[in-house]
Amino acid sequence: MDSMALELFGLVAGAVTSAGFIPQLVRGYRTKKLEDVSYFMPIVLTAGMTLWFIYGLFLGALAVIVANIFGVGCCLVLIIMKKIYA
């Protein structure tokens, strides 16, 4: 697999993984109820994804960088929504 195809594969993998946050964000926004969402999960994920982001920067791996920026953003939005709505 050439490097361009491999990078595209990584971007698609990151998009699919990161898309897992969207249903929770949409549901939380619509219902304004996030009592069942713990603070622990998005905080731990934010820490882990931040480390992956830094790792991606060192490697120059665009897919790792983009996926983890999006994931950290989603986690931060979820934490803010929980603080506002819960």
PDB file of N, CA, C and O in Angstrom:
ATOM      1  N   MET A   1       0.861  -1.166   0.000  1.00  0.00           N
ATOM      2  CA  MET A   1       0.000   0.000   0.000  1.00  0.00           C
ATOM      3  C   MET A   1       0.909   1.230   0.000  1.00  0.00           C
ATOM      4  O   MET A   1       1.812   1.340   0.830  1.00  0.00           O
ATOM      5  N   ASP A   2       0.668   2.151  -0.930  1.00  0.00           N
ATOM      6  CA  ASP A   2       1.521   3.342  -0.972  1.00  0.00           C
ATOM      7  C   ASP A   2       1.183   4.298   0.171  1.00  0.00           C
ATOM      8  O   ASP A   2       0.155   4.152   0.832  1.00  0.00           O
ATOM      9  N   SER A   3       2.051   5.266   0.393  1.00  0.00           N
ATOM     10  CA  SER A   3       1.906   6.139   1.559  1.00  0.00           C
ATOM     11  C   SER A   3       0.640   6.987   1.504  1.00  0.00           C
ATOM     12  O   SER A   3       0.050   7.271   2.547  1.00  0.00           O
ATOM     13  N   MET A   4       0.212   7.395   0.314  1.00  0.00           N
ATOM     14  CA  MET A   4      -1.015   8.199   0.189  1.00  0.00           C
ATOM     15  C   MET A   4      -2.238   7.365   0.558  1.00  0.00           C
ATOM     16  O   MET A   4      -3.123   7.848   1.264  1.00  0.00           O
ATOM     17  N   ALA A   5      -2.300   6.132   0.094  1.00  0.00           N
ATOM     18  CA  ALA A   5      -3.418   5.239   0.415  1.00  0.00           C
ATOM     19  C   ALA A   5      -3.410   4.904   1.904  1.00  0.00           C
ATOM     20  O   ALA A   5      -4.467   4.823   2.530  1.00  0.00           O
ATOM     21  N   LEU A   6      -2.235   4.713   2.464  1.00  0.00           N
ATOM     22  CA  LEU A   6      -2.125   4.405   3.888  1.00  0.00           C
ATOM     23  C   LEU A   6      -2.588   5.589   4.737  1.00  0.00           C
ATOM     24  O   LEU A   6      -3.262   5.403   5.750  1.00  0.00           O
ATOM     25  N   GLU A   7      -2.227   6.802   4.325  1.00  0.00           N
ATOM     26  CA  GLU A   7      -2.663   8.003   5.041  1.00  0.00           C
ATOM     27  C   GLU A   7      -4.180   8.149   4.961  1.00  0.00           C
ATOM     28  O   GLU A   7      -4.825   8.491   5.951  1.00  0.00           O
ATOM     29  N   LEU A   8      -4.747   7.891   3.792  1.00  0.00           N
ATOM     30  CA  LEU A   8      -6.203   7.947   3.618  1.00  0.00           C
ATOM     31  C   LEU A   8      -6.882   6.899   4.491  1.00  0.00           C
ATOM     32  O   LEU A   8      -7.908   7.175   5.113  1.00  0.00           O
ATOM     33  N   PHE A   9      -6.316   5.705   4.536  1.00  0.00           N
ATOM     34  CA  PHE A   9      -6.843   4.646   5.390  1.00  0.00           C
ATOM     35  C   PHE A   9      -6.854   5.096   6.850  1.00  0.00           C
ATOM     36  O   PHE A   9      -7.840   4.882   7.556  1.00  0.00           O
ATOM     37  N   GLY A  10      -5.774   5.712   7.302  1.00  0.00           N
ATOM     38  CA  GLY A  10      -5.695   6.215   8.667  1.00  0.00           C
ATOM     39  C   GLY A  10      -6.709   7.309   8.937  1.00  0.00           C
ATOM     40  O   GLY A  10      -7.307   7.347  10.013  1.00  0.00           O
ATOM     41  N   LEU A  11      -6.912   8.199   7.979  1.00  0.00           N
ATOM     42  CA  LEU A  11      -7.903   9.260   8.143  1.00  0.00           C
ATOM     43  C   LEU A  11      -9.318   8.703   8.241  1.00  0.00           C
ATOM     44  O   LEU A  11     -10.121   9.171   9.049  1.00  0.00           O
ATOM     45  N   VAL A  12      -9.620   7.705   7.419  1.00  0.00           N
ATOM     46  CA  VAL A  12     -10.943   7.064   7.482  1.00  0.00           C
ATOM     47  C   VAL A  12     -11.114   6.346   8.819  1.00  0.00           C
ATOM     48  O   VAL A  12     -12.176   6.434   9.435  1.00  0.00           O
ATOM     49  N   ALA A  13     -10.094   5.646   9.267  1.00  0.00           N
ATOM     50  CA  ALA A  13     -10.155   4.957  10.563  1.00  0.00           C
ATOM     51  C   ALA A  13     -10.387   5.959  11.692  1.00  0.00           C
ATOM     52  O   ALA A  13     -11.201   5.716  12.583  1.00  0.00           O
ATOM     53  N   GLY A  14      -9.685   7.065  11.656  1.00  0.00           N
ATOM     54  CA  GLY A  14      -9.871   8.097  12.670  1.00  0.00           C
ATOM     55  C   GLY A  14     -11.261   8.710  12.625  1.00  0.00           C
ATOM     56  O   GLY A  14     -11.854   8.987  13.667  1.00  0.00           O
ATOM     57  N   ALA A  15     -11.780   8.921  11.425  1.00  0.00           N
ATOM     58  CA  ALA A  15     -13.122   9.496  11.281  1.00  0.00           C
ATOM     59  C   ALA A  15     -14.180   8.549  11.826  1.00  0.00           C
ATOM     60  O   ALA A  15     -15.103   8.983  12.515  1.00  0.00           O
ATOM     61  N   VAL A  16     -14.057   7.268  11.530  1.00  0.00           N
ATOM     62  CA  VAL A  16     -15.027   6.286  12.013  1.00  0.00           C
ATOM     63  C   VAL A  16     -14.970   6.197  13.540  1.00  0.00           C
ATOM     64  O   VAL A  16     -16.010   6.182  14.199  1.00  0.00           O
ATOM     65  N   THR A  17     -13.788   6.139  14.090  1.00  0.00           N
ATOM     66  CA  THR A  17     -13.637   6.061  15.545  1.00  0.00           C
ATOM     67  C   THR A  17     -14.171   7.318  16.223  1.00  0.00           C
ATOM     68  O   THR A  17     -14.903   7.234  17.210  1.00  0.00           O
ATOM     69  N   SER A  18     -13.810   8.462  15.703  1.00  0.00           N
ATOM     70  CA  SER A  18     -14.236   9.725  16.295  1.00  0.00           C
ATOM     71  C   SER A  18     -15.732   9.960  16.148  1.00  0.00           C
ATOM     72  O   SER A  18     -16.332  10.653  16.970  1.00  0.00           O
ATOM     73  N   ALA A  19     -16.334   9.397  15.124  1.00  0.00           N
ATOM     74  CA  ALA A  19     -17.778   9.564  14.907  1.00  0.00           C
ATOM     75  C   ALA A  19     -18.581   8.935  16.044  1.00  0.00           C
ATOM     76  O   ALA A  19     -19.762   9.240  16.206  1.00  0.00           O
ATOM     77  N   GLY A  20     -17.964   8.078  16.817  1.00  0.00           N
ATOM     78  CA  GLY A  20     -18.641   7.451  17.949  1.00  0.00           C
ATOM     79  C   GLY A  20     -19.093   8.454  19.005  1.00  0.00           C
ATOM     80  O   GLY A  20     -20.005   8.166  19.781  1.00  0.00           O
ATOM     81  N   PHE A  21     -18.473   9.613  19.043  1.00  0.00           N
ATOM     82  CA  PHE A  21     -18.863  10.641  20.006  1.00  0.00           C
ATOM     83  C   PHE A  21     -20.128  11.385  19.586  1.00  0.00           C
ATOM     84  O   PHE A  21     -20.872  11.882  20.432  1.00  0.00           O
ATOM     85  N   ILE A  22     -20.361  11.457  18.306  1.00  0.00           N
ATOM     86  CA  ILE A  22     -21.441  12.307  17.784  1.00  0.00           C
ATOM     87  C   ILE A  22     -22.811  11.929  18.319  1.00  0.00           C
ATOM     88  O   ILE A  22     -23.549  12.827  18.723  1.00  0.00           O
ATOM     89  N   PRO A  23     -23.207  10.647  18.350  1.00  0.00           N
ATOM     90  CA  PRO A  23     -24.534  10.326  18.894  1.00  0.00           C
ATOM     91  C   PRO A  23     -24.731  10.787  20.333  1.00  0.00           C
ATOM     92  O   PRO A  23     -25.816  11.247  20.688  1.00  0.00           O
ATOM     93  N   GLN A  24     -23.698  10.671  21.168  1.00  0.00           N
ATOM     94  CA  GLN A  24     -23.811  11.110  22.563  1.00  0.00           C
ATOM     95  C   GLN A  24     -23.951  12.622  22.644  1.00  0.00           C
ATOM     96  O   GLN A  24     -24.738  13.136  23.439  1.00  0.00           O
ATOM     97  N   LEU A  25     -23.197  13.324  21.832  1.00  0.00           N
ATOM     98  CA  LEU A  25     -23.287  14.784  21.815  1.00  0.00           C
ATOM     99  C   LEU A  25     -24.659  15.253  21.335  1.00  0.00           C
ATOM    100  O   LEU A  25     -25.252  16.161  21.917  1.00  0.00           O
ATOM    101  N   VAL A  26     -25.149  14.635  20.284  1.00  0.00           N
ATOM    102  CA  VAL A  26     -26.470  15.006  19.751  1.00  0.00           C
ATOM    103  C   VAL A  26     -27.553  14.701  20.776  1.00  0.00           C
ATOM    104  O   VAL A  26     -28.427  15.530  21.027  1.00  0.00           O
ATOM    105  N   ARG A  27     -27.496  13.515  21.365  1.00  0.00           N
ATOM    106  CA  ARG A  27     -28.508  13.129  22.359  1.00  0.00           C
ATOM    107  C   ARG A  27     -28.472  14.075  23.564  1.00  0.00           C
ATOM    108  O   ARG A  27     -29.515  14.509  24.054  1.00  0.00           O
ATOM    109  N   GLY A  28     -27.283  14.383  24.027  1.00  0.00           N
ATOM    110  CA  GLY A  28     -27.149  15.285  25.160  1.00  0.00           C
ATOM    111  C   GLY A  28     -27.682  16.672  24.850  1.00  0.00           C
ATOM    112  O   GLY A  28     -28.323  17.301  25.691  1.00  0.00           O
ATOM    113  N   TYR A  29     -27.418  17.145  23.649  1.00  0.00           N
ATOM    114  CA  TYR A  29     -27.901  18.462  23.244  1.00  0.00           C
ATOM    115  C   TYR A  29     -29.425  18.481  23.141  1.00  0.00           C
ATOM    116  O   TYR A  29     -30.078  19.428  23.580  1.00  0.00           O
ATOM    117  N   ARG A  30     -29.975  17.427  22.559  1.00  0.00           N
ATOM    118  CA  ARG A  30     -31.434  17.370  22.375  1.00  0.00           C
ATOM    119  C   ARG A  30     -32.179  17.214  23.691  1.00  0.00           C
ATOM    120  O   ARG A  30     -33.179  17.894  23.923  1.00  0.00           O
ATOM    121  N   THR A  31     -31.704  16.331  24.549  1.00  0.00           N
ATOM    122  CA  THR A  31     -32.428  16.035  25.790  1.00  0.00           C
ATOM    123  C   THR A  31     -32.027  16.941  26.946  1.00  0.00           C
ATOM    124  O   THR A  31     -32.768  17.084  27.918  1.00  0.00           O
ATOM    125  N   LYS A  32     -30.854  17.549  26.836  1.00  0.00           N
ATOM    126  CA  LYS A  32     -30.299  18.377  27.923  1.00  0.00           C
ATOM    127  C   LYS A  32     -30.140  17.570  29.207  1.00  0.00           C
ATOM    128  O   LYS A  32     -30.174  18.123  30.307  1.00  0.00           O
ATOM    129  N   LYS A  33     -29.965  16.254  29.057  1.00  0.00           N
ATOM    130  CA  LYS A  33     -29.794  15.365  30.205  1.00  0.00           C
ATOM    131  C   LYS A  33     -28.514  14.555  30.025  1.00  0.00           C
ATOM    132  O   LYS A  33     -28.395  13.761  29.092  1.00  0.00           O
ATOM    133  N   LEU A  34     -27.581  14.763  30.910  1.00  0.00           N
ATOM    134  CA  LEU A  34     -26.327  14.027  30.853  1.00  0.00           C
ATOM    135  C   LEU A  34     -25.962  13.448  32.213  1.00  0.00           C
ATOM    136  O   LEU A  34     -24.786  13.230  32.505  1.00  0.00           O
ATOM    137  N   GLU A  35     -26.963  13.202  33.037  1.00  0.00           N
ATOM    138  CA  GLU A  35     -26.703  12.648  34.368  1.00  0.00           C
ATOM    139  C   GLU A  35     -26.026  11.285  34.290  1.00  0.00           C
ATOM    140  O   GLU A  35     -25.222  10.942  35.156  1.00  0.00           O
ATOM    141  N   ASP A  36     -26.345  10.512  33.264  1.00  0.00           N
ATOM    142  CA  ASP A  36     -25.799   9.156  33.138  1.00  0.00           C
ATOM    143  C   ASP A  36     -24.378   9.141  32.583  1.00  0.00           C
ATOM    144  O   ASP A  36     -23.729   8.095  32.588  1.00  0.00           O
ATOM    145  N   VAL A  37     -23.890  10.263  32.114  1.00  0.00           N
ATOM    146  CA  VAL A  37     -22.526  10.346  31.589  1.00  0.00           C
ATOM    147  C   VAL A  37     -21.612  10.769  32.736  1.00  0.00           C
ATOM    148  O   VAL A  37     -21.846  11.788  33.386  1.00  0.00           O
ATOM    149  N   SER A  38     -20.581   9.985  32.972  1.00  0.00           N
ATOM    150  CA  SER A  38     -19.655  10.341  34.046  1.00  0.00           C
ATOM    151  C   SER A  38     -18.662  11.387  33.546  1.00  0.00           C
ATOM    152  O   SER A  38     -18.424  11.497  32.343  1.00  0.00           O
ATOM    153  N   TYR A  39     -18.094  12.139  34.454  1.00  0.00           N
ATOM    154  CA  TYR A  39     -17.013  13.054  34.096  1.00  0.00           C
ATOM    155  C   TYR A  39     -15.731  12.268  33.814  1.00  0.00           C
ATOM    156  O   TYR A  39     -14.905  12.686  33.003  1.00  0.00           O
ATOM    157  N   PHE A  40     -15.573  11.134  34.486  1.00  0.00           N
ATOM    158  CA  PHE A  40     -14.341  10.363  34.410  1.00  0.00           C
ATOM    159  C   PHE A  40     -14.019   9.920  32.981  1.00  0.00           C
ATOM    160  O   PHE A  40     -12.879  10.059  32.538  1.00  0.00           O
ATOM    161  N   MET A  41     -14.994   9.397  32.267  1.00  0.00           N
ATOM    162  CA  MET A  41     -14.748   8.866  30.926  1.00  0.00           C
ATOM    163  C   MET A  41     -14.210   9.928  29.965  1.00  0.00           C
ATOM    164  O   MET A  41     -13.156   9.706  29.370  1.00  0.00           O
ATOM    165  N   PRO A  42     -14.881  11.073  29.784  1.00  0.00           N
ATOM    166  CA  PRO A  42     -14.327  12.037  28.838  1.00  0.00           C
ATOM    167  C   PRO A  42     -13.025  12.680  29.308  1.00  0.00           C
ATOM    168  O   PRO A  42     -12.209  13.094  28.484  1.00  0.00           O
ATOM    169  N   ILE A  43     -12.821  12.768  30.626  1.00  0.00           N
ATOM    170  CA  ILE A  43     -11.565  13.336  31.126  1.00  0.00           C
ATOM    171  C   ILE A  43     -10.398  12.387  30.817  1.00  0.00           C
ATOM    172  O   ILE A  43      -9.343  12.821  30.355  1.00  0.00           O
ATOM    173  N   VAL A  44     -10.598  11.100  31.075  1.00  0.00           N
ATOM    174  CA  VAL A  44      -9.548  10.115  30.778  1.00  0.00           C
ATOM    175  C   VAL A  44      -9.293  10.041  29.274  1.00  0.00           C
ATOM    176  O   VAL A  44      -8.142   9.983  28.841  1.00  0.00           O
ATOM    177  N   LEU A  45     -10.358  10.044  28.481  1.00  0.00           N
ATOM    178  CA  LEU A  45     -10.185  10.020  27.027  1.00  0.00           C
ATOM    179  C   LEU A  45      -9.466  11.270  26.529  1.00  0.00           C
ATOM    180  O   LEU A  45      -8.630  11.184  25.630  1.00  0.00           O
ATOM    181  N   THR A  46      -9.779  12.419  27.098  1.00  0.00           N
ATOM    182  CA  THR A  46      -9.094  13.651  26.706  1.00  0.00           C
ATOM    183  C   THR A  46      -7.601  13.541  26.991  1.00  0.00           C
ATOM    184  O   THR A  46      -6.778  13.918  26.156  1.00  0.00           O
ATOM    185  N   ALA A  47      -7.253  13.029  28.155  1.00  0.00           N
ATOM    186  CA  ALA A  47      -5.835  12.858  28.493  1.00  0.00           C
ATOM    187  C   ALA A  47      -5.152  11.892  27.520  1.00  0.00           C
ATOM    188  O   ALA A  47      -4.063  12.173  27.021  1.00  0.00           O
ATOM    189  N   GLY A  48      -5.795  10.760  27.256  1.00  0.00           N
ATOM    190  CA  GLY A  48      -5.217   9.779  26.339  1.00  0.00           C
ATOM    191  C   GLY A  48      -5.098  10.296  24.918  1.00  0.00           C
ATOM    192  O   GLY A  48      -4.082  10.082  24.257  1.00  0.00           O
ATOM    193  N   MET A  49      -6.126  10.972  24.451  1.00  0.00           N
ATOM    194  CA  MET A  49      -6.090  11.503  23.082  1.00  0.00           C
ATOM    195  C   MET A  49      -5.089  12.643  22.940  1.00  0.00           C
ATOM    196  O   MET A  49      -4.507  12.836  21.873  1.00  0.00           O
ATOM    197  N   THR A  50      -4.892  13.393  24.014  1.00  0.00           N
ATOM    198  CA  THR A  50      -3.871  14.440  23.982  1.00  0.00           C
ATOM    199  C   THR A  50      -2.485  13.817  23.833  1.00  0.00           C
ATOM    200  O   THR A  50      -1.642  14.324  23.094  1.00  0.00           O
ATOM    201  N   LEU A  51      -2.262  12.717  24.539  1.00  0.00           N
ATOM    202  CA  LEU A  51      -0.991  12.006  24.401  1.00  0.00           C
ATOM    203  C   LEU A  51      -0.833  11.440  22.986  1.00  0.00           C
ATOM    204  O   LEU A  51       0.250  11.520  22.407  1.00  0.00           O
ATOM    205  N   TRP A  52      -1.896  10.875  22.431  1.00  0.00           N
ATOM    206  CA  TRP A  52      -1.844  10.371  21.053  1.00  0.00           C
ATOM    207  C   TRP A  52      -1.573  11.510  20.068  1.00  0.00           C
ATOM    208  O   TRP A  52      -0.824  11.335  19.106  1.00  0.00           O
ATOM    209  N   PHE A  53      -2.177  12.671  20.304  1.00  0.00           N
ATOM    210  CA  PHE A  53      -1.959  13.837  19.456  1.00  0.00           C
ATOM    211  C   PHE A  53      -0.477  14.224  19.462  1.00  0.00           C
ATOM    212  O   PHE A  53       0.117  14.458  18.410  1.00  0.00           O
ATOM    213  N   ILE A  54       0.109  14.287  20.657  1.00  0.00           N
ATOM    214  CA  ILE A  54       1.529  14.637  20.772  1.00  0.00           C
ATOM    215  C   ILE A  54       2.395  13.596  20.067  1.00  0.00           C
ATOM    216  O   ILE A  54       3.355  13.937  19.376  1.00  0.00           O
ATOM    217  N   TYR A  55       2.047  12.334  20.250  1.00  0.00           N
ATOM    218  CA  TYR A  55       2.750  11.243  19.561  1.00  0.00           C
ATOM    219  C   TYR A  55       2.663  11.427  18.048  1.00  0.00           C
ATOM    220  O   TYR A  55       3.656  11.284  17.336  1.00  0.00           O
ATOM    221  N   GLY A  56       1.456  11.746  17.568  1.00  0.00           N
ATOM    222  CA  GLY A  56       1.270  11.979  16.139  1.00  0.00           C
ATOM    223  C   GLY A  56       2.093  13.147  15.630  1.00  0.00           C
ATOM    224  O   GLY A  56       2.612  13.107  14.515  1.00  0.00           O
ATOM    225  N   LEU A  57       2.216  14.195  16.449  1.00  0.00           N
ATOM    226  CA  LEU A  57       3.059  15.333  16.062  1.00  0.00           C
ATOM    227  C   LEU A  57       4.511  14.905  15.879  1.00  0.00           C
ATOM    228  O   LEU A  57       5.163  15.290  14.909  1.00  0.00           O
ATOM    229  N   PHE A  58       5.013  14.103  16.824  1.00  0.00           N
ATOM    230  CA  PHE A  58       6.395  13.638  16.722  1.00  0.00           C
ATOM    231  C   PHE A  58       6.614  12.772  15.489  1.00  0.00           C
ATOM    232  O   PHE A  58       7.670  12.830  14.859  1.00  0.00           O
ATOM    233  N   LEU A  59       5.611  11.971  15.150  1.00  0.00           N
ATOM    234  CA  LEU A  59       5.737  11.107  13.971  1.00  0.00           C
ATOM    235  C   LEU A  59       5.416  11.834  12.678  1.00  0.00           C
ATOM    236  O   LEU A  59       5.799  11.387  11.597  1.00  0.00           O
ATOM    237  N   GLY A  60       4.716  12.951  12.789  1.00  0.00           N
ATOM    238  CA  GLY A  60       4.240  13.638  11.589  1.00  0.00           C
ATOM    239  C   GLY A  60       3.111  12.861  10.933  1.00  0.00           C
ATOM    240  O   GLY A  60       2.952  12.902   9.713  1.00  0.00           O
ATOM    241  N   ALA A  61       2.327  12.153  11.736  1.00  0.00           N
ATOM    242  CA  ALA A  61       1.247  11.297  11.235  1.00  0.00           C
ATOM    243  C   ALA A  61      -0.065  12.085  11.217  1.00  0.00           C
ATOM    244  O   ALA A  61      -0.727  12.235  12.244  1.00  0.00           O
ATOM    245  N   LEU A  62      -0.422  12.578  10.050  1.00  0.00           N
ATOM    246  CA  LEU A  62      -1.602  13.422   9.898  1.00  0.00           C
ATOM    247  C   LEU A  62      -2.865  12.751  10.427  1.00  0.00           C
ATOM    248  O   LEU A  62      -3.667  13.398  11.100  1.00  0.00           O
ATOM    249  N   ALA A  63      -3.054  11.485  10.140  1.00  0.00           N
ATOM    250  CA  ALA A  63      -4.265  10.776  10.572  1.00  0.00           C
ATOM    251  C   ALA A  63      -4.369  10.743  12.097  1.00  0.00           C
ATOM    252  O   ALA A  63      -5.452  10.939  12.649  1.00  0.00           O
ATOM    253  N   VAL A  64      -3.270  10.502  12.764  1.00  0.00           N
ATOM    254  CA  VAL A  64      -3.271  10.453  14.231  1.00  0.00           C
ATOM    255  C   VAL A  64      -3.548  11.843  14.790  1.00  0.00           C
ATOM    256  O   VAL A  64      -4.300  11.985  15.754  1.00  0.00           O
ATOM    257  N   ILE A  65      -2.958  12.847  14.202  1.00  0.00           N
ATOM    258  CA  ILE A  65      -3.136  14.226  14.654  1.00  0.00           C
ATOM    259  C   ILE A  65      -4.588  14.659  14.496  1.00  0.00           C
ATOM    260  O   ILE A  65      -5.200  15.143  15.449  1.00  0.00           O
ATOM    261  N   VAL A  66      -5.140  14.489  13.302  1.00  0.00           N
ATOM    262  CA  VAL A  66      -6.505  14.950  13.015  1.00  0.00           C
ATOM    263  C   VAL A  66      -7.534  14.207  13.856  1.00  0.00           C
ATOM    264  O   VAL A  66      -8.420  14.824  14.446  1.00  0.00           O
ATOM    265  N   ALA A  67      -7.421  12.901  13.911  1.00  0.00           N
ATOM    266  CA  ALA A  67      -8.396  12.104  14.661  1.00  0.00           C
ATOM    267  C   ALA A  67      -8.412  12.499  16.134  1.00  0.00           C
ATOM    268  O   ALA A  67      -9.477  12.580  16.746  1.00  0.00           O
ATOM    269  N   ASN A  68      -7.255  12.741  16.692  1.00  0.00           N
ATOM    270  CA  ASN A  68      -7.194  13.043  18.112  1.00  0.00           C
ATOM    271  C   ASN A  68      -7.556  14.486  18.432  1.00  0.00           C
ATOM    272  O   ASN A  68      -8.062  14.762  19.519  1.00  0.00           O
ATOM    273  N   ILE A  69      -7.310  15.407  17.517  1.00  0.00           N
ATOM    274  CA  ILE A  69      -7.807  16.775  17.709  1.00  0.00           C
ATOM    275  C   ILE A  69      -9.331  16.751  17.744  1.00  0.00           C
ATOM    276  O   ILE A  69      -9.949  17.376  18.606  1.00  0.00           O
ATOM    277  N   PHE A  70      -9.933  16.026  16.803  1.00  0.00           N
ATOM    278  CA  PHE A  70     -11.394  15.934  16.763  1.00  0.00           C
ATOM    279  C   PHE A  70     -11.917  15.251  18.027  1.00  0.00           C
ATOM    280  O   PHE A  70     -12.891  15.711  18.625  1.00  0.00           O
ATOM    281  N   GLY A  71     -11.281  14.173  18.427  1.00  0.00           N
ATOM    282  CA  GLY A  71     -11.711  13.441  19.620  1.00  0.00           C
ATOM    283  C   GLY A  71     -11.606  14.279  20.883  1.00  0.00           C
ATOM    284  O   GLY A  71     -12.514  14.259  21.714  1.00  0.00           O
ATOM    285  N   VAL A  72     -10.521  15.009  21.038  1.00  0.00           N
ATOM    286  CA  VAL A  72     -10.357  15.882  22.205  1.00  0.00           C
ATOM    287  C   VAL A  72     -11.436  16.958  22.186  1.00  0.00           C
ATOM    288  O   VAL A  72     -12.022  17.276  23.221  1.00  0.00           O
ATOM    289  N   GLY A  73     -11.694  17.514  21.012  1.00  0.00           N
ATOM    290  CA  GLY A  73     -12.755  18.516  20.894  1.00  0.00           C
ATOM    291  C   GLY A  73     -14.103  17.970  21.322  1.00  0.00           C
ATOM    292  O   GLY A  73     -14.838  18.629  22.058  1.00  0.00           O
ATOM    293  N   CYS A  74     -14.433  16.771  20.869  1.00  0.00           N
ATOM    294  CA  CYS A  74     -15.702  16.147  21.245  1.00  0.00           C
ATOM    295  C   CYS A  74     -15.774  15.908  22.750  1.00  0.00           C
ATOM    296  O   CYS A  74     -16.806  16.160  23.372  1.00  0.00           O
ATOM    297  N   CYS A  75     -14.694  15.429  23.329  1.00  0.00           N
ATOM    298  CA  CYS A  75     -14.681  15.184  24.774  1.00  0.00           C
ATOM    299  C   CYS A  75     -14.849  16.476  25.553  1.00  0.00           C
ATOM    300  O   CYS A  75     -15.572  16.512  26.549  1.00  0.00           O
ATOM    301  N   LEU A  76     -14.195  17.526  25.113  1.00  0.00           N
ATOM    302  CA  LEU A  76     -14.329  18.806  25.802  1.00  0.00           C
ATOM    303  C   LEU A  76     -15.753  19.341  25.710  1.00  0.00           C
ATOM    304  O   LEU A  76     -16.289  19.873  26.682  1.00  0.00           O
ATOM    305  N   VAL A  77     -16.363  19.197  24.529  1.00  0.00           N
ATOM    306  CA  VAL A  77     -17.761  19.619  24.382  1.00  0.00           C
ATOM    307  C   VAL A  77     -18.649  18.800  25.312  1.00  0.00           C
ATOM    308  O   VAL A  77     -19.551  19.347  25.946  1.00  0.00           O
ATOM    309  N   LEU A  78     -18.404  17.501  25.399  1.00  0.00           N
ATOM    310  CA  LEU A  78     -19.193  16.641  26.276  1.00  0.00           C
ATOM    311  C   LEU A  78     -19.035  17.056  27.740  1.00  0.00           C
ATOM    312  O   LEU A  78     -20.016  17.084  28.483  1.00  0.00           O
ATOM    313  N   ILE A  79     -17.835  17.371  28.149  1.00  0.00           N
ATOM    314  CA  ILE A  79     -17.593  17.821  29.534  1.00  0.00           C
ATOM    315  C   ILE A  79     -18.319  19.138  29.788  1.00  0.00           C
ATOM    316  O   ILE A  79     -18.940  19.309  30.837  1.00  0.00           O
ATOM    317  N   ILE A  80     -18.250  20.051  28.855  1.00  0.00           N
ATOM    318  CA  ILE A  80     -18.947  21.340  29.011  1.00  0.00           C
ATOM    319  C   ILE A  80     -20.457  21.139  29.058  1.00  0.00           C
ATOM    320  O   ILE A  80     -21.142  21.735  29.890  1.00  0.00           O
ATOM    321  N   MET A  81     -20.974  20.299  28.164  1.00  0.00           N
ATOM    322  CA  MET A  81     -22.410  20.026  28.152  1.00  0.00           C
ATOM    323  C   MET A  81     -22.842  19.404  29.472  1.00  0.00           C
ATOM    324  O   MET A  81     -23.889  19.758  30.014  1.00  0.00           O
ATOM    325  N   LYS A  82     -22.046  18.487  29.987  1.00  0.00           N
ATOM    326  CA  LYS A  82     -22.408  17.852  31.267  1.00  0.00           C
ATOM    327  C   LYS A  82     -22.436  18.898  32.373  1.00  0.00           C
ATOM    328  O   LYS A  82     -23.338  18.891  33.211  1.00  0.00           O
ATOM    329  N   LYS A  83     -21.470  19.781  32.383  1.00  0.00           N
ATOM    330  CA  LYS A  83     -21.423  20.831  33.407  1.00  0.00           C
ATOM    331  C   LYS A  83     -22.641  21.739  33.298  1.00  0.00           C
ATOM    332  O   LYS A  83     -23.200  22.143  34.318  1.00  0.00           O
ATOM    333  N   ILE A  84     -23.058  22.065  32.086  1.00  0.00           N
ATOM    334  CA  ILE A  84     -24.195  22.964  31.883  1.00  0.00           C
ATOM    335  C   ILE A  84     -25.532  22.269  32.166  1.00  0.00           C
ATOM    336  O   ILE A  84     -26.389  22.828  32.850  1.00  0.00           O
ATOM    337  N   TYR A  85     -25.711  21.045  31.639  1.00  0.00           N
ATOM    338  CA  TYR A  85     -27.013  20.389  31.663  1.00  0.00           C
ATOM    339  C   TYR A  85     -27.239  19.478  32.859  1.00  0.00           C
ATOM    340  O   TYR A  85     -28.389  19.198  33.197  1.00  0.00           O
ATOM    341  N   ALA A  86     -26.178  19.005  33.514  1.00  0.00           N
ATOM    342  CA  ALA A  86     -26.367  18.037  34.598  1.00  0.00           C
ATOM    343  C   ALA A  86     -26.492  18.711  35.954  1.00  0.00           C
ATOM    344  O   ALA A  86     -26.656  18.032  36.968  1.00  0.00           O
TER     345      ALA A  86
END
